[in-house]
Each structure stands twice: as C-alpha cells, then as structure tokens.
Amino acid sequence: MLKNQVLKSPGNLLPGCFLVLLSCFVIVDTCADEHLKGHVAYEYEIVNQYRHDPTAFTQGLVYSNGRLFESTGLWGQSRLREVELETGKVKNEISLDNRLFGEGLELYDDKLYQLTWKSGLLFVYDSKTFERLATHRLSGQGWGLTETDGKLVKSDGSSRLTFLDPATMKPLRIIEVTRGNESIDKLNELEMVNGLIYANVFQTNQVVMISPVTGQVVGTLDLSGLLKAVNYYGKAGVLNGIAYDDQNDRLFVTGKHWPYLFEIKIKPVN
Ligand SMILES: [Ca+2]
C-alpha cells in the first residue's frame, strides 16, 4: 500500500533511478516487518536494587529456592560463590585454578554446573558444600549456561545454542538463533524464564528471548540505562548476569563489576 502510494503520487517529479531506489527501500522495510511479526519489544522498570560486589566480573547468575549463586571470570580471579541477595555478602566461595576463566553457571538437580571459557572444562559441584563432584571436557568455548526440560543449554559466543545431556555432557541438538532473517551472534549469559531462553547479547544492553524449539527470537528486552537510572556513573563493565526466581516471579540482572544487582519488571513497549 505504502509502496503503491509512493510510486503513484510524486512519481512524475522524481528521476527514474531515485524512484527505483526508493521502492527498494520500501520493499526491504516491508519484508523486515513481515519477518518480525510476532516479535515483541520490552522495556523495564526497577523494582529493587541490591548491593553487588563491584570486584566481581560476573559471568553467570542463578537463583533458586532463596539462594543466589554467581560465577565470576578473569584469569586468577575466577570464583564460584553463593551470595546473600539482600546484602551482597559472600556466604560461600571457592577459587578456580589461576589458569581457568570462569563462565556460565547453572543449578540442576542440586548440583552446580560451571563453564570455563577456553579450556574446554565444565565443573560439577555439590550446591551446598561446593565440593567438586565431576569434571567434563567440552568442545568449543564456554560462555553461558542454563537448563530446560532436563537438558543443559550452552552458548559459545556464536549464534548457536547447544543442548547437552547433564549426565554425560554429550551434545543432543543445536539451534541457530535468529530474529527475522538475522542471526543473533555473541549470545552470552543465559536464563530460562517462563519457557523462553533469555540470552544477553555480549557488549550490548539487549536481552533476547528465544524459543528453545525453533531458535526464533520472539522478544527483545532493552536494558539500557540501568546504572544511570540509579545515578551511578562510575566504572562498570557490560551487562552479564540474569537470574530468575520462578517461585516468586522475580527477574534479577547485573553486570561485570557492577555495584548493584537489580530486580526488574518487564512489559511490552507501547
Ligand atoms: Ca543465568
């Protein structure tokens, strides 16, 4: 309709080549809209803000049954922690070997699963004692980790998510994550929220909401301005921590070296 209107009305006054160019833009735009049908843009409001250790280079965040766990990165500073939500106080902590860089974290069946970045190692711990129960070798890089339907889901910095058997760590299937026709690269920290995989896109303030069946992005949450909203203008890294309290429907987010962890509510943009 818009395309026809553009072609009909000012057509006599425009040079032919400009007309062709203009109609191409309109067609591309129409196609993009068509492919993004069903996609919803979300915005947030801050419900609560809690202290977060600003020395923590957050790589993975998990909340379950009143317990908050965090995996941190950097060489020589990588940790596995249990943190008190309300105060940010570290309740339990172990350090990784200096040659390992901590990455994504998930709690499944009372065990914590922690990825490492480039070493191809995944560690399994008792969630209460942090005793290491198993070490698995994985192919590719380790970035984010979550769980759905008894399968672990791993990101590796690409646009792919790999579903793994938690007992053997064998890959079961891989999905390609797309929004419309566009592959979404650099998928990082993951979290399962109400049947969708939330993934933070590295070095952006975007969280994409992915169908675990098709890999299609059905929603995008823009988390820009979280720290500014609480008048924090100090040094902080990128957004990189998502945890969901499914019992109380609370969504928590933080970032690398952020001084705060936020509980947010999200809603579609009007
Ligand atoms: Ca998470």
Residues whose N, C-alpha, C, O or C-beta is under 5 A from the ligand:
A	BS01	CA	L61 V62 L105 L145 L190 E191 I242 A243
